[in-house]
Structures are given as structure tokens and as C-alpha cells.
Amino acid sequence: MFKLFIAIYQQEKVPVQGQVAERTISLTASWAYFALSIVINSMGNVLTLVTSSHVHPQFLGSAYWTAAENNLGIAVLGNNSMTLFWAFMVLGMLTSVLNAILMHKWDWRRIGGNFIFMLPFSIFIQWFSDIFNRIMPDATTLPMIILYVFINFLGVAFIGTAISIYQRVNLVLHPADDLFQIIRFRYCHGNATIAMWLSYIPPTIMAIIAAFMQGGIYNFGLGTLFALAFQGAITGWADRYIFPKLKHQALDIGN
């Protein structure tokens, strides 16, 4: 496993607009930033899921990928204590396979990096879900509903901030973020907007399958729209103001 860590860290540098993005921080600092981002990201995802499910009728929703994976996980596995772990882990790694197909090559280092991301991420998702579901009751009053809306949006902000951190560190990526980058630079000539919408095809398919299997779809709503509208902007804001000295390391945008 340690050799895999080193291999990922020493990945080939790829020119970006005539420049080569070199690493300017140590391996220890890189993994420390990465670990922090994993915790923030998983906490943010769970906050959106828990607040969405604890407001009735459900109108909040969570981030797009989060909602789709959660719905399909419940449809296939039922709503049990390990559903979130297996849903995020298995669907994340299936996205890695899709990434390999789009890259026209089976890159074990890249897929290994996705696995390194998904394993702790899925564990933290399940852990935070167990905690927040215990301590956060259903919202039964207007002030509680307003508070849960704020917490839901805060969860989206956590996700955007975490993405900013681990993309700048660039050790390993969430398979969905990897998918976005592959589509953007291999198929959309760098157009981020088109690539973002194309990258939502897999979770849309997941949501449709879940809807047929369970007769409905959940965790899509106001929070989902907020994430679609502002998560990218929050990531850009975090690039400038959260750890502003942390620059994009060894940026790999494909051929």
C-alpha cells in the first residue's frame, strides 16, 4: 500500500498551457491536507442527507451525486446500518471503471487512487450518518426547519471547500471529480459547463433506476438546486481564501 501511495505522489507531470505544475509541498503535508478534506467532505455530504430526511415533507435534498447514490443504495440494499458505506464505495468504484473506459486505458494507479479516496470517504460517510441521525431530530417547528435549511446549505459549502482542498493537493480524487476532469479536457475542449452537465449523466441514471425500484426518489430538492448553482463557486472561493498558500500541485489534465 505504501508503494502505491508513493507511486501516486510521484505521478507524471503533464504540461498545462506550456507550464509544468510542480509539487511545492511535502508528502506529509499533502496527506495531511487530504485527510482533512476527506473529513470535511464526508461531514458535508451527511449534513445534507440528514437534514433532507428529517424535514417533512422532504423539500431540501442533497448534492446531486450524493442523492443519487443514496437512493440507489437504499433501493438495492435497503435502509440498514451499512447502506451508505456500500452504496458510496461500490458506486464510486464503478465510476472509476467508467473513467477507465473514457480514458481508453486501464490505469491501475489512477483506479488505486480512487480506491484510496473512496475507502475512508465511505467509512466516514457511514460514521457521520450514524452520529447525526442520532443527535438531529425531525424538524417539527418553523425555526427548526429554517435551521436545517441553513445546515443543509452549510453542508454544501463543506463539500465545495473539501473539493477545493483535495483538488489542489491532487494526490487522489473522488471518482466523480475524476470523471468531470476527464470529460472536460478529453471530450469538451476544456468547457467546464458542458463537462459538468455530461458528468451528471451517471448519477441521473442511478436516480432513475432507484425511482423504478422503490417507487419514488428522495433527497432531491432545494439543497440539490443550491449545490448545482453554488457548489462550483464555493470551490473557487475556497481556492482563494481557504489555505490560500496551497496551490494546485502537479496538475494532470489529460492529453
C-alpha positions in Angstrom: 0.0 0.0 0.0 2.9 2.4 0.8 4.4 1.8 -2.6 1.0 2.7 -4.1 1.0 5.9 -2.1 4.5 6.8 -3.4 3.5 5.9 -7.0 0.5 8.2 -6.9 2.5 11.0 -5.3 5.2 10.8 -7.9 2.7 10.7 -10.8 3.9 12.1 -14.2 3.8 15.9 -14.6 1.7 17.0 -17.5 2.2 20.4 -19.2 -0.6 22.9 -18.8 -0.6 25.7 -21.3 3.1 25.5 -21.7 3.8 25.2 -18.0 4.6 22.3 -15.7 2.9 22.3 -12.3 5.4 21.1 -9.8 4.8 20.0 -6.3 5.7 22.6 -3.7 4.6 20.9 -0.5 5.9 17.8 1.2 4.4 14.3 1.1 3.5 14.6 4.8 1.7 18.0 4.3 -0.1 16.6 1.2 -1.6 13.7 3.0 -2.5 15.9 6.0 -4.4 18.3 3.7 -6.0 15.3 2.0 -7.1 13.7 5.3 -8.7 17.0 6.4 -10.6 17.3 3.1 -11.9 13.8 3.4 -13.4 14.5 6.8 -14.9 17.8 5.7 -16.3 16.3 2.5 -18.0 13.3 4.2 -19.4 15.5 7.0 -20.8 17.9 4.5 -22.4 15.1 2.5 -24.0 13.6 5.6 -25.3 17.0 6.8 -27.2 17.4 3.5 -28.6 13.9 3.7 -29.7 14.0 7.3 -31.3 17.5 7.1 -33.1 16.4 3.9 -34.5 13.3 5.5 -35.5 15.0 8.8 -37.7 17.7 7.3 -41.2 16.6 6.3 -42.5 16.9 3.7 -39.0 16.5 2.2 -38.1 19.5 0.1 -34.4 20.1 0.9 -32.3 17.5 -0.9 -28.6 17.0 -1.0 -25.8 17.3 -3.6 -26.6 15.6 -6.9 -24.2 12.7 -6.7 -24.9 12.2 -3.0 -28.7 12.0 -3.5 -28.4 9.6 -6.5 -26.0 7.2 -4.7 -28.1 7.2 -1.5 -31.3 6.5 -3.4 -29.8 3.6 -5.4 -28.1 2.2 -2.3 -31.4 2.1 -0.4 -33.2 0.7 -3.4 -30.8 -2.2 -3.7 -29.6 -2.8 -0.1 -32.5 -1.5 1.9 -32.1 1.2 4.6 -29.8 -0.6 7.0 -26.8 0.4 9.1 -24.2 -0.2 6.3 -26.2 1.0 3.3 -24.3 4.3 2.9 -20.9 2.7 3.1 -21.6 0.1 0.4 -23.5 2.5 -1.8 -20.8 5.1 -1.9 -18.0 2.6 -2.1 -19.4 0.3 -4.8 -20.9 3.1 -7.0 -17.7 5.2 -6.6 -15.6 2.3 -7.9 -18.0 1.6 -10.7 -17.5 5.3 -11.7 -13.7 4.5 -11.7 -14.4 1.8 -14.3 -16.3 4.3 -16.4 -13.4 6.7 -16.1 -11.0 4.0 -17.4 -13.4 3.3 -20.4 -13.4 7.0 -21.2 -9.6 7.3 -20.9 -9.3 4.2 -23.3 -6.9 2.6 -20.9 -6.9 0.7 -17.6 -4.7 2.8 -15.3 -4.2 0.8 -12.0 -2.5 3.8 -10.4 -5.5 6.0 -11.1 -8.0 3.4 -10.0 -5.9 2.6 -6.9 -6.0 6.3 -6.1 -9.8 6.4 -6.5 -10.0 3.4 -4.1 -7.7 5.1 -1.6 -10.1 8.1 -1.7 -13.3 6.1 -1.5 -12.4 3.7 1.3 -12.0 6.4 4.1 -14.6 8.6 2.5 -17.3 5.8 2.6 -16.3 4.9 6.2 -16.6 8.5 7.3 -20.0 8.8 5.5 -21.4 5.9 7.4 -19.9 7.1 10.7 -21.1 10.7 10.5 -24.5 9.4 9.3 -24.9 7.3 12.5 -23.9 10.2 14.7 -26.0 12.9 13.1 -29.1 10.7 12.7 -28.9 10.1 16.5 -28.5 13.7 17.5 -30.6 15.6 15.0 -34.4 15.1 15.5 -37.1 15.7 12.9 -37.8 19.4 12.3 -41.3 20.0 13.6 -41.3 23.8 14.0 -40.6 26.7 11.6 -37.4 27.7 13.5 -36.0 24.1 13.3 -36.9 24.0 9.6 -35.0 27.3 8.9 -32.1 25.9 11.0 -32.0 22.7 8.9 -32.1 24.7 5.7 -29.0 26.6 6.9 -27.3 23.4 8.0 -28.1 21.8 4.6 -26.5 24.8 2.7 -23.6 24.7 5.1 -23.1 21.0 4.2 -22.9 22.0 0.5 -20.3 24.7 1.5 -18.3 22.0 3.3 -18.4 19.8 0.2 -17.2 22.7 -2.1 -14.4 23.6 0.3 -13.2 20.0 0.6 -13.2 19.6 -3.2 -11.0 22.8 -3.4 -8.5 21.3 -0.9 -8.1 17.9 -2.3 -8.1 19.0 -5.9 -5.3 21.5 -5.1 -3.3 18.7 -3.2 -4.0 16.4 -6.2 -2.9 13.2 -4.6 -6.0 11.1 -5.4 -9.5 12.2 -6.5 -13.1 11.2 -5.9 -14.1 9.2 -9.0 -16.9 11.7 -9.8 -14.3 14.6 -9.8 -12.0 12.4 -11.9 -14.9 11.8 -14.3 -15.5 15.6 -14.6 -11.9 16.3 -15.4 -11.7 13.5 -18.0 -14.8 14.7 -19.8 -13.8 18.3 -19.6 -10.3 18.0 -21.1 -10.6 14.9 -23.3 -14.1 15.5 -24.8 -15.2 19.1 -24.2 -12.1 21.1 -25.1 -11.9 22.5 -21.6 -15.5 23.6 -21.5 -16.4 23.2 -17.8 -20.1 23.9 -18.1 -20.8 21.2 -20.7 -18.5 18.8 -18.9 -20.3 19.3 -15.7 -23.7 18.5 -17.2 -22.3 15.5 -19.0 -20.8 14.3 -15.8 -24.3 14.2 -14.2 -25.4 11.5 -16.6 -24.3 8.6 -14.4 -26.0 9.8 -11.2 -29.1 10.6 -13.3 -29.2 7.0 -14.4 -28.7 5.9 -10.8 -31.6 8.0 -9.7 -33.9 6.7 -12.5 -33.1 3.1 -11.6 -33.7 3.8 -7.9 -37.0 5.5 -8.7 -38.3 2.4 -10.6 -37.1 0.1 -7.9 -38.5 1.9 -4.9 -41.4 3.8 -6.5 -40.1 7.2 -5.7 -37.0 9.3 -5.3 -35.7 11.1 -2.3 -33.1 13.7 -1.2 -33.6 15.8 -4.4 -34.8 19.3 -3.7 -33.8 22.8 -2.7 -30.4 21.7 -1.4 -29.7 20.0 -4.7 -30.5 23.2 -6.6 -28.3 25.2 -4.2 -25.5 22.7 -4.8 -25.9 22.9 -8.6 -25.9 26.7 -8.5 -23.3 27.5 -5.9 -21.0 24.5 -5.2 -18.6 25.4 -8.0 -18.5 29.0 -6.9 -17.8 27.9 -3.3 -14.9 25.7 -4.5 -13.5 28.7 -6.4 -13.9 30.9 -3.3 -12.1 28.3 -1.2 -9.3 28.2 -3.7 -8.6 31.8 -2.8 -9.4 32.0 0.9 -9.1 28.6 2.5 -5.4 27.8 2.8 -4.6 30.4 0.2 -0.9 29.4 0.1 -1.9 25.9 -1.1 -1.5 25.9 -4.8 -2.6 23.3 -7.3 0.0 20.6 -7.2 1.2 18.5 -10.2 -1.9 19.3 -12.2 -2.8 16.4 -14.5 -5.5 17.4 -17.1 -5.0 14.5 -19.5 -3.8 14.5 -23.1 
